C-alpha cells in the first residue's frame, strides 16, 4: 500500500487533525483585573506559574502604571481545579518606601520603585516565591577639597517567601540578598528538600553581573551562604538566568551579550549545587535584536529541556542524560519549532518551556510580536520527550487585548497552563491572564523512552464514528506499518505499510462494520513496536 492514508506534518498548510482539532482549550481568565496597574512578571522571568496535580500556583507583581515610583506589591493566587476556579489574591509584600541605602554619602532623595522580577516553583505542598525590589537613591558625595557631586544609584533587594500547605498560608518575606551590590532577575527551583535561588549580582563591584546562588536544604526554612554559579570576569554583560532541578542535578541557562553575538551559556551541578561545572557555550546567535530574549530551562528525571529565541525563531534542545550531552549536538544547531514568518512576519521571543513529571510531555509557549507590533502568545507541544513537535503553532491568547507578552508555563501531563500579561492599546493598564490546554493522550501504557527501545515514539488515536484518526510520530526515517487487530489478536486491516520520513504523521483507520470491542492499533518502526487500545463502540 502506498501512503494514500498517511499525511506528513511538514508545513503550515497541513490540517493536522490530532493537534488542531483534538486539543481542548479552557477559557481565558483575567487573574488580576486591576485598573491602571501593571500586573506582570515585570520584565518577565520564565517561570511564574507551577502546577502540582490540579493545584496551580501563580505569582506576579503589581505596580501602579500611572506612578511607577509609588511602589507596588507582590501577589499570589491559586486554583485547586487546574484553573476552573480561583481563590482570593494573597499579597506577599507591599513596597511603599525603599529599604535604607548603604552608606555612600548623604541621601537627599529616595524612591521605592516596587517589585520587578518574580519567580515561583512548587514541590509537593511546598511553594517557593522569590522576587526583587527596585529602588533609586540620590546622594551628595564628598569629593574632597570642599567639592561635592550628586550620584544616582539603583539597588535591588532579593526577597523570598514560602508556603508549607500548598499556598493556603505564606511566611513573612525573608531578605536573601541586601548587601551593597546590585542583585536582580531572580529565579528559583526545588527538588527533594533542596531549594535553589539564583540572581544576577555585582558582588565584586566591577560593574558586570555574576550569577549568585543561595541554597536551602530544608525546604526553605533556612538558607546557606552565597556562592557563585558564574563569575563574568570580563566586560561582557550577563543577563536573564533561569534554573531547573531534578534529583541532585541542577541546571542554569543564561545569556552573554557580546559585541557581535548573543551567546546562550549553560552550567550544571551534579551534587545538589555544592559545586558547578565550568559554563559552556550552549549556542550562539549573530542576531542582536532579541528584544526580551529570556532563555528557559526545565528538568524532570533524566530529561532536561531548554528553549530560547534568536528574535525570529524559537529554538529548543533536550538532554536525556541530565545535561551531560544535548540533542541536537553542536553549538550552532538547534531545532526550529516555529517560524515567525509563518504567522505573517514578526519576531518570536521569550519562550517558557515546561514538562510533566515524567519528562515525556513537553510544552512551549512564547511571545510573538507580529509585523504590526501586536502581541500574541503561541504554543507548541511534544508528546515524545521533545523528539518531534506539533506544527503549526497554536494561538493561546487570541488577541486578548492588544499587547500579549511574557508567557510563563507549567505542565501536568498532556495538559499545560500558561499566564501572560496583556496591555491595552495605550499601555495604560495591564492584567495577568491565564489559560489551560490539554492535548490528546497516548492510548498505550508506559513511557516508550523509559524502556530505551522506542526512542521518540508516540501513538495518539482520536476516535470517530466509523474510523480512527491516528496521530503518531516516527523518530527516524524508515519502514513503518500501522495495523488494527481484533480482541483475539487477528489482523483486521493494515492502515499503512511503507517507508516514512521522521516526524509527525496522520493516518485514517476505518472501523466501519466491525463488532464492538477493544481492538488494538499496532505501530511498528525500526525503533520498535507500540500497541494502543482502540475501543470500537465501547464507552
C-alpha positions in Angstrom: 0.0 0.0 0.0 1.3 3.4 -0.8 0.8 6.3 1.6 -2.6 7.5 0.5 -3.8 7.4 4.1 -0.7 8.9 5.5 -0.1 12.7 5.8 3.3 14.1 6.7 3.1 17.1 9.0 5.5 19.4 7.3 4.0 22.8 6.5 1.5 25.2 7.9 -0.9 24.3 5.1 -1.5 20.9 6.6 -4.7 20.5 8.7 -3.4 18.2 11.4 -6.5 16.8 13.0 -4.9 15.3 16.1 -3.3 18.7 17.1 -5.6 21.4 15.7 -8.9 19.9 16.4 -8.4 17.4 19.3 -6.8 19.8 21.7 -9.0 21.2 24.4 -8.6 24.9 25.4 -10.0 26.4 28.6 -11.3 29.9 28.8 -9.1 33.0 29.1 -9.2 34.1 32.7 -8.2 37.6 34.0 -6.4 36.8 37.3 -5.7 40.4 38.4 -8.3 42.7 36.9 -6.8 45.8 38.5 -7.3 49.1 36.7 -4.3 51.3 36.0 -1.8 48.7 37.3 1.0 46.9 35.6 0.1 43.3 36.5 3.1 41.4 35.2 6.1 39.3 36.0 7.7 42.7 35.3 10.3 42.5 32.6 9.4 38.8 32.8 11.2 35.8 34.1 10.4 32.4 32.7 8.6 30.6 35.5 5.9 32.5 37.5 3.5 29.6 37.4 3.7 26.0 38.6 1.3 23.1 39.0 1.2 20.0 41.3 -1.6 17.8 40.0 -4.7 20.1 39.8 -3.3 22.8 42.1 -2.0 25.7 40.1 0.2 28.5 41.7 0.7 31.9 40.1 2.9 34.8 41.2 3.2 38.3 39.8 4.0 41.9 40.5 1.5 44.8 40.7 2.9 48.3 40.0 1.0 51.5 39.6 1.0 52.3 35.9 0.4 56.0 36.3 3.0 56.4 39.0 5.6 53.7 38.9 7.7 55.4 41.6 4.9 54.9 44.2 5.9 51.3 44.9 3.8 48.1 44.4 3.1 44.6 45.6 4.0 41.0 45.0 0.8 38.9 44.9 -0.1 35.2 44.6 -3.2 33.3 43.5 -4.0 29.7 43.3 -6.5 27.3 41.8 -7.2 23.8 43.1 -9.0 22.6 39.9 -6.5 23.4 37.2 -7.8 26.9 36.6 -11.5 26.4 36.6 -12.0 28.4 39.7 -9.6 30.7 41.6 -9.0 31.6 45.3 -8.5 35.1 46.5 -5.4 37.1 45.7 -2.8 37.0 48.6 -0.4 39.9 49.0 3.1 38.6 49.9 4.8 42.0 50.1 3.8 45.7 49.6 6.5 48.3 49.0 5.9 51.9 49.7 9.4 53.1 50.8 12.7 51.6 49.8 14.9 49.9 52.5 17.6 52.1 53.9 20.5 52.5 51.4 24.1 51.5 52.3 26.4 54.4 53.2 27.6 56.2 50.1 27.1 59.8 51.2 24.2 61.9 52.4 20.9 60.7 50.9 18.9 63.6 49.6 16.2 61.7 47.7 15.0 58.1 47.5 12.2 56.4 45.6 10.6 53.0 46.2 10.0 51.6 42.7 8.5 48.4 43.9 8.8 44.8 42.8 10.3 44.0 39.4 11.1 40.3 38.6 9.2 37.4 40.2 9.7 33.6 40.1 7.9 30.7 41.6 8.2 26.9 41.9 6.1 24.2 43.7 7.3 20.9 45.2 4.5 18.9 46.8 2.9 21.1 49.4 5.9 23.5 49.5 5.6 26.6 47.3 8.6 28.9 46.9 8.4 32.5 45.7 11.3 34.9 45.0 11.4 38.5 43.7 13.5 41.6 43.6 12.6 45.1 44.8 13.9 48.1 42.9 14.8 51.4 44.5 16.6 54.6 43.4 18.7 56.8 45.7 20.3 60.1 45.0 23.3 61.1 47.2 25.6 64.0 47.9 29.1 62.6 47.6 32.0 64.5 49.2 34.8 64.6 46.7 37.3 66.4 49.0 38.5 69.9 48.9 35.1 71.2 49.5 33.7 69.7 46.3 30.6 67.5 46.2 28.7 65.7 43.5 25.3 64.2 43.1 25.1 60.4 42.3 22.0 58.4 41.5 22.0 54.6 42.1 19.6 51.8 41.5 19.6 49.0 44.0 17.7 45.7 44.1 16.9 43.5 47.1 16.1 39.8 46.7 13.2 38.6 48.9 11.9 35.0 49.4 8.6 33.7 50.9 7.3 30.1 51.2 4.1 28.2 51.8 4.2 24.8 53.5 0.5 24.0 52.8 0.1 24.4 49.1 -0.4 28.1 49.1 -3.0 28.5 51.8 -0.7 30.4 54.1 2.6 32.2 53.5 5.6 33.1 55.6 6.8 36.7 56.0 9.3 37.7 53.4 12.9 36.8 54.1 15.7 39.0 52.7 18.1 36.7 50.8 20.3 39.4 49.4 20.6 43.0 50.6 24.3 43.9 50.7 25.8 46.8 48.9 25.7 45.3 45.5 23.1 45.2 42.7 21.0 42.0 42.7 18.2 41.4 40.2 16.4 38.9 37.9 16.0 36.1 40.5 14.8 32.6 39.6 14.0 29.6 41.8 13.8 25.8 41.6 13.3 22.9 44.0 13.9 19.2 44.1 13.5 17.0 47.2 14.3 19.1 50.3 16.6 21.4 48.3 15.6 24.8 47.1 17.9 26.8 44.8 17.7 30.6 44.4 19.8 32.4 41.8 20.1 36.0 40.7 22.3 38.5 38.9 24.7 40.1 41.3 27.6 42.6 41.0 29.0 41.4 44.3 32.6 42.3 43.4 31.7 45.9 42.2 33.3 45.5 38.8 30.2 46.9 37.1 29.4 43.5 35.5 26.9 40.9 36.7 27.8 37.5 38.0 25.3 34.7 38.9 24.9 34.2 42.6 23.3 31.1 44.3 21.8 30.5 47.8 20.6 27.0 48.7 18.3 25.7 51.3 18.4 22.0 52.3 15.3 22.1 54.4 12.6 23.3 52.0 13.3 27.0 52.5 13.3 27.1 56.3 16.9 28.2 56.4 19.4 29.3 53.8 23.1 28.8 53.3 25.6 31.5 52.4 26.0 33.0 48.9 28.2 31.2 46.3 28.8 31.8 42.6 27.4 29.8 39.7 29.2 32.0 37.2 31.7 34.8 37.5 31.9 37.0 34.5 35.5 38.0 34.8 35.2 40.3 31.7 33.3 43.2 30.3 30.5 41.2 28.6 27.0 41.6 30.0 25.4 38.5 31.6 21.6 38.5 31.6 18.4 36.6 32.4 19.4 33.4 34.2 16.9 30.5 34.6 17.2 27.4 36.8 15.8 23.9 36.9 16.5 20.9 39.3 15.9 17.2 39.2 17.3 14.9 41.9 20.9 16.1 42.7 21.2 17.7 39.2 20.8 21.5 38.9 20.8 23.3 35.6 21.3 27.0 34.8 21.0 28.8 31.5 21.7 32.4 30.8 22.7 35.0 28.1 26.1 36.5 27.5 25.7 39.6 25.3 28.7 40.1 23.1 29.6 42.7 20.5 28.6 40.6 17.5 26.5 37.8 19.0 24.3 36.7 21.9 25.7 33.5 23.5 23.4 31.2 25.4 25.5 29.7 28.2 24.9 26.5 30.3 26.2 25.3 33.6 25.2 22.4 35.8 25.8 20.9 39.2 25.8 17.2 39.8 25.9 17.4 43.6 22.9 19.5 44.5 24.5 22.9 44.0 27.6 22.3 46.1 29.9 22.8 43.1 29.4 23.8 39.4 30.8 22.9 36.1 32.6 25.5 34.0 30.0 27.2 32.0 29.9 26.1 28.4 28.6 27.7 25.2 25.2 26.3 24.6 24.5 28.0 21.3 25.3 31.4 19.7 23.3 33.8 17.6 24.5 36.7 15.5 21.1 38.3 15.7 21.3 41.2 18.1 17.6 42.3 18.2 16.4 39.7 20.7 14.1 42.2 22.5 13.2 40.1 25.5 15.4 37.1 24.9 14.9 35.2 28.1 16.1 31.6 27.8 14.1 28.9 29.7 15.1 25.6 31.2 13.1 22.7 32.7 14.1 19.2 34.1 12.3 16.0 35.0 14.0 12.7 35.7 17.0 12.4 33.4 15.4 14.8 30.9 16.4 18.5 30.5 14.8 20.9 28.1 16.0 24.3 27.1 14.3 27.0 24.9 15.5 30.3 23.7 14.9 32.8 20.8 17.1 34.4 18.2 14.5 37.1 17.6 12.8 35.4 14.6 12.7 31.8 15.8 12.0 29.8 18.9 14.6 27.0 19.3 14.8 24.1 21.7 17.3 21.4 22.7 17.0 18.5 25.0 19.2 16.2 27.1 18.4 12.6 28.0 21.3 12.3 30.4 20.9 15.1 32.9 22.7 17.7 30.8 25.9 15.7 30.0 25.1 15.8 26.3 22.5 17.7 24.3 20.4 16.9 21.2 20.9 18.3 18.6 24.7 18.3 19.2 26.9 21.2 18.3 26.9 24.8 19.4 25.3 26.1 16.2 22.5 23.5 15.9 19.0 23.7 17.2 15.5 22.5 16.5 13.4 25.3 14.9 9.9 24.6 16.1 8.2 27.6 14.6 8.9 30.4 12.1 7.6 33.8 12.7 7.2 34.2 9.0 4.5 31.6 9.0 2.4 33.9 11.2 2.5 36.9 9.0 6.0 38.2 9.8 7.4 39.4 13.0 9.5 38.2 16.0 9.2 35.1 18.2 10.8 35.8 21.6 10.7 35.0 25.3 9.8 31.3 25.4 8.8 29.4 28.5 9.2 25.6 28.5 7.7 23.0 30.9 7.3 19.3 31.0 5.3 16.8 33.1 7.0 14.9 36.0 7.9 12.0 33.7 9.5 14.3 31.1 7.5 12.8 28.3 5.1 15.7 27.5 6.8 19.0 26.8 5.0 22.3 26.2 6.4 25.6 24.9 4.7 29.0 24.9 6.3 32.2 23.6 5.6 35.8 22.8 5.0 36.5 19.1 5.4 40.2 18.0 3.9 40.4 14.6 4.7 42.9 11.9 2.1 45.4 13.1 3.6 45.2 16.6 0.6 43.5 18.1 1.4 40.7 20.6 0.2 37.1 20.8 1.1 34.0 22.9 1.8 31.0 20.7 2.1 27.3 21.7 3.6 24.0 20.5 3.7 20.5 22.1 5.7 17.4 22.0 4.3 14.1 23.2 7.6 12.1 22.8 10.3 13.7 25.0 10.9 16.5 22.6 11.9 14.3 19.7 9.3 15.9 17.5 6.8 18.8 17.8 3.3 19.6 16.7 3.0 22.1 13.8 1.9 24.7 13.1 1.9 26.7 16.4 -1.4 27.5 18.0 -2.6 30.9 19.3 -3.2 30.7 23.0 -4.0 34.4 23.7 -6.3 35.2 20.8 -5.6 38.9 20.9 -7.0 39.2 24.5 -6.4 43.0 24.3 -3.6 44.4 22.3 -0.2 43.5 23.7 0.1 39.9 25.0 3.6 39.4 26.3 5.9 37.4 28.5 4.3 33.9 29.0 5.1 31.5 31.8 4.0 27.9 31.7 3.6 24.8 33.8 2.7 21.2 32.9 0.7 18.4 34.5 0.8 15.7 31.8 -0.5 16.4 28.3 -2.2 19.4 29.9 -0.4 22.7 30.3 -1.3 26.1 31.8 0.1 29.5 30.9 0.0 33.0 32.2 0.8 36.2 30.4 0.5 39.9 30.8 -1.7 41.8 28.4 -1.8 45.6 28.0 -4.3 47.8 26.3 -3.6 49.9 23.2 -2.4 52.9 25.2 -0.2 50.8 27.5 -2.0 52.4 30.5 -3.3 49.2 32.0 -2.0 45.6 32.1 -3.6 42.5 33.6 -2.4 38.9 34.2 -4.2 36.3 32.2 -4.4 32.5 32.5 -5.4 29.7 30.1 -5.0 26.0 30.0 -4.8 23.5 27.2 -5.0 19.6 27.0 -3.6 17.7 24.1 -4.7 14.1 23.2 -3.2 11.5 25.4 -1.4 8.4 24.1 -3.5 5.3 24.5 -0.6 3.0 25.2 0.6 2.4 28.7 4.1 3.0 29.8 6.7 5.6 28.6 8.5 4.4 25.5 11.7 6.2 26.1 11.9 4.9 29.6 12.4 1.4 28.1 15.3 2.5 26.0 13.8 0.7 23.0 11.4 3.1 21.4 13.1 6.5 21.5 10.9 9.3 20.2 7.8 7.1 19.5 4.2 8.0 20.5 0.8 7.0 19.3 -2.4 9.0 19.7 -5.7 7.8 18.4 -8.7 10.1 18.0 -11.9 8.0 17.6 -14.8 9.0 15.2 -17.9 7.2 14.2 -16.7 4.5 11.7 -12.9 5.4 11.8 -9.9 6.3 13.9 -7.8 9.4 13.1 -4.3 8.3 14.3 -1.6 10.8 15.0 1.9 9.3 15.6 5.5 10.2 15.4 8.4 8.4 13.8 11.8 9.1 15.4 13.8 8.5 12.2 13.2 7.7 8.5 12.5 4.1 7.8 9.8 1.4 7.2 6.6 1.9 9.1 3.5 -0.2 9.5 0.2 0.6 11.2 -2.3 -2.2 11.6 -5.6 -2.9 13.5 -6.1 -6.2 15.4 -9.3 -7.6 16.9 -9.6 -8.7 20.6 -8.4 -12.2 19.7 -5.2 -10.8 18.1 -6.3 -11.4 14.5 -5.2 -8.8 11.9 -8.2 -6.9 10.8 -6.6 -4.3 8.4 -3.5 -2.5 7.6 -3.8 1.2 7.6 -0.2 1.9 6.3 2.8 -0.1 5.2 5.6 1.9 3.6 8.7 4.0 4.0 8.1 7.2 6.0 10.2 10.2 7.0 10.9 11.2 10.6 8.3 13.4 12.2 4.6 13.6 12.9 2.1 11.7 10.6 -1.6 11.1 10.4 -3.4 8.0 9.2 -7.1 7.1 8.9 -8.2 3.6 10.1 -11.7 2.5 9.1 -13.8 0.7 11.7 -17.0 0.5 9.7 -18.8 -2.8 10.1 -16.6 -4.0 13.0 -18.3 -5.6 16.0 -18.0 -3.6 19.2 -15.0 -4.4 21.4 -11.5 -3.5 22.4 -9.2 -3.6 19.3 -5.5 -2.8 19.2 -3.6 -0.4 17.0 0.0 -1.6 16.4 2.6 0.8 15.2 5.9 -0.8 14.1 9.1 1.1 13.2 12.8 0.4 13.1 12.8 1.6 16.7 10.3 -1.0 17.9 6.6 -1.6 18.3 3.9 0.2 20.3 0.4 -1.2 20.9 -2.6 1.0 21.8 -6.0 0.0 22.9 -8.6 1.1 20.3 -12.2 0.8 21.6 -14.9 0.4 19.0 -18.4 1.2 20.1 -17.2 0.9 23.8 -17.5 3.9 26.0 
